[in-house]
Amino acid sequence: MFDVRPVDTDYVRHRAAEFRAQVARRLDGSLTEDEFKPLRLMNGVYLQLHAYMLRVAVPYGTISPDQMRTLAVLAEKWDKGYGHWTTRQNIQFNWPKLVDIPDMLDALAEVGMHAIQTSGNTIRNVTTDAFAGAAFDEAADPRPYAELLRSWSTDHAEFQFLPRKFKIAISGGKKDRAVIAAHDIGLRLTERNGKTGFEVWIGGGLGRTPLLGKVVRDFLPEEDLLPYVEAIIATYNLSGRRDNKYKARIKITVHERGIDVMRAEIEEEFQARRRAFNGADREALAIFQDRFRAPSFRNAPVDGFEAERAANAAFRSWSDTNLHAHKVDGYASVVVTFKAPGQTPGDASADQMRLLADLAERYGHHDLRIMHDQNVALPHVHKSDLPELYAALREAGLATANAGLTSDIIACPGMDYCALATARSIPIAEEIADHFRALGLEQEIGNLNIRISGCINACGHHHLGHIGILGLDRAGVENYQITLGGDAYDIPAIGERAGAGFPAEEVVPAIDRLLRAYLEVREDASERFIDAYRRLGQAPFKAALYPAPAHA
């Protein structure tokens, strides 16, 4: 697998040392919190509700076993024994002491990791398909392009103080698993006349003003990727609003100025910037493409896998839900969900991290991926190894057969951690998951994306859930709005608000009524909730959420 360490180790050590000096000045009072804030944000350090939080960058979700073990050390030594996977394919540690964070950064630097640009008004972690390099429907592996963008954007002098944070996603498959329509820049790999290139989207984003991106270029040759992306961000850097942070994202710039105006300005900027590129970007891409070689896949019988499926109902259920088709016969990509009963969605203990590292070495060609939906994937596992892998996961409580089902919920930390949150997310997610597990309805309901946010900043991506839940404060009482029909992957859509919100104790009964109504109106078991919603519209589902009062 690709390893950034030969290039990055010296630099990240320098940044860690620089931040250590800044922390010392904060602790001795030489820096006020206001003076320290921009410095800590440049190094991924937030001040949350109860403690500081360190967000560690995992470039495009790719992580090696020794790096995963280092995360386990951070969790045990300087946190409360666990970390939290994020929707940007990173990890957060929610309980470090400020005095310890320089030591955490030093430990990360030893394995080529850091927290640079995981915060601030700069280019954040470039994300992509967690199955990149393995997916059966892949036009091309998006990781070399993600690495090109990561290398180029890290400490890019021109783009350290953008009007607002900036997020890029790349999708390589026929099905978008990187949510490109909800990003500031979305890139879809495609081919035209035998040539590789990108469909380029701009202006997507969630938060208080959710908007889907628009196509600004229907085909961009791969050799023009960096100058064109640079032209987009440079145009936004000059035209984006700085008078109001709530209107500073590129989505507002595109909405206010129009895609045609933006396209014309970007194209003009692109022509000028392309002339300044001397080919080093294409040389770097060629190097990255060479380094992202496929593992040495083996050819072996899969009879044991099929026999175990026939003999073990639990294994069959897990393999039905938690495996993704691989481009190589005899292989599968494995989804390890961090949504087990009683578990905070997306939390991973140090022991679980170490187990994943061991399993990746033993069965997964030393490759691990942090997923957008707060799970972890082993992208390359031979099917003959799956029974043993499953047994190890099951012993550790990580074999929950729920990938893509009702309990596989994306949830932000909410008011349990976040200073911005106005309601809790984690307890609501746990209550919904426990309710439908207890009823035995998860498998019958089938594929369903539930997303929960604890405030309008939408870190839980509720706008993109088939069912979205937004927690708000209503006169000191938690109130939860429900949106329906959002979609991140198949047909990008922002969910529609169904009506008045529900107090916390009424959320689970409302979702129960909603999903029982779905089971009644679907054409058959193959029609997903989102498909039934598109076919029938909101009316029958809204009626289930808000039943007419009974009359005496």
PEBELPE-V424208 format. One record per backbone hydrogen bond with DSSP energy under -0.5 kcal/mol. NH is the residue of the N-H (numbers start at 1). CO is the residue of the C=O. If there is no record, write none. Layout:
# PEBELPE-V424208
{{NH	CO} {NH	CO}}
This chain:
# PEBELPE-V424208
{{7	4} {8	4} {9	5} {12	8} {13	9} {14	10} {15	11} {16	12} {17	13} {18	14} {19	15} {20	16} {21	17} {22	18} {23	19} {24	20} {25	21} {26	22} {27	23} {28	24} {29	26} {30	25} {31	25} {36	32} {37	33} {38	34} {39	36} {40	36} {41	37} {42	38} {43	40} {44	41} {45	40} {46	44} {46	53} {48	46} {48	51} {49	417} {52	96} {53	46} {54	93} {55	44} {55	53} {56	54} {56	91} {57	114} {60	126} {61	58} {62	59} {63	368} {68	64} {69	65} {70	66} {71	67} {72	68} {73	69} {74	70} {75	71} {76	72} {77	73} {78	74} {79	74} {79	75} {81	75} {83	348} {84	92} {85	346} {86	90} {89	86} {91	56} {92	84} {93	54} {94	92} {100	97} {101	97} {101	98} {102	98} {103	100} {104	100} {105	101} {106	102} {107	103} {108	104} {109	105} {110	106} {111	107} {111	108} {112	109} {113	108} {117	42} {118	115} {122	120} {124	122} {124	166} {127	168} {129	170} {132	129} {134	131} {135	131} {136	325} {138	135} {139	172} {140	172} {146	142} {147	143} {148	144} {149	145} {150	146} {151	147} {152	148} {153	149} {154	150} {156	153} {159	156} {160	157} {162	121} {166	122} {169	185} {170	127} {171	187} {174	137} {176	489} {177	175} {182	179} {183	180} {184	167} {185	167} {186	201} {187	169} {188	199} {189	171} {189	187} {190	197} {192	195} {195	192} {197	190} {198	220} {199	188} {200	198} {200	217} {201	186} {201	199} {202	214} {203	184} {204	183} {205	211} {209	206} {211	205} {213	181} {214	202} {216	200} {216	214} {217	200} {220	198} {222	196} {224	221} {225	222} {228	224} {229	225} {230	226} {231	227} {232	228} {233	229} {234	230} {235	231} {236	232} {237	233} {238	234} {239	235} {240	236} {241	247} {247	244} {248	245} {252	249} {253	249} {254	250} {255	251} {256	252} {257	253} {258	254} {262	258} {263	259} {264	260} {265	261} {266	262} {267	263} {268	264} {269	265} {270	266} {271	267} {272	268} {273	269} {274	270} {275	271} {276	272} {276	273} {277	273} {277	274} {283	279} {284	280} {285	281} {286	282} {287	283} {288	284} {289	285} {290	286} {291	287} {292	288} {293	291} {297	295} {300	298} {306	302} {307	303} {308	304} {309	305} {310	306} {311	307} {312	308} {313	311} {316	312} {317	313} {318	314} {319	315} {320	316} {321	317} {322	318} {324	333} {326	331} {327	134} {331	328} {332	381} {333	324} {334	378} {335	322} {336	334} {336	376} {337	335} {343	340} {346	338} {347	344} {348	83} {350	81} {353	349} {354	350} {355	351} {356	352} {357	353} {358	354} {359	355} {360	356} {361	357} {362	358} {363	359} {364	359} {364	360} {366	360} {367	364} {368	63} {369	377} {370	61} {371	375} {374	371} {376	336} {377	369} {378	334} {379	377} {381	332} {382	363} {383	330} {385	382} {386	383} {389	385} {390	386} {391	387} {392	388} {393	389} {394	390} {395	391} {396	392} {397	394} {398	393} {402	400} {405	402} {408	405} {409	407} {410	450} {411	409} {412	452} {415	423} {416	413} {417	414} {418	414} {422	454} {423	454} {429	425} {430	426} {431	427} {432	428} {433	429} {434	430} {435	431} {436	432} {437	433} {438	434} {439	435} {440	436} {440	437} {441	436} {442	436} {445	441} {446	442} {448	404} {450	448} {451	467} {452	410} {453	469} {458	455} {461	458} {464	461} {465	462} {466	449} {467	449} {468	483} {469	451} {470	481} {471	453} {471	469} {472	479} {474	472} {474	477} {475	473} {477	474} {479	472} {480	502} {481	470} {481	479} {483	468} {484	496} {485	466} {486	465} {487	493} {493	487} {495	463} {496	484} {498	482} {502	480} {504	478} {506	503} {507	503} {507	504} {508	504} {510	506} {511	507} {512	508} {513	509} {514	510} {515	511} {516	512} {517	513} {518	514} {519	515} {520	516} {521	517} {522	518} {527	524} {528	526} {529	447} {532	528} {533	529} {534	530} {535	531} {536	532} {537	533} {541	538} {542	538} {543	539} {544	540} {545	541} {546	542} {547	544}}
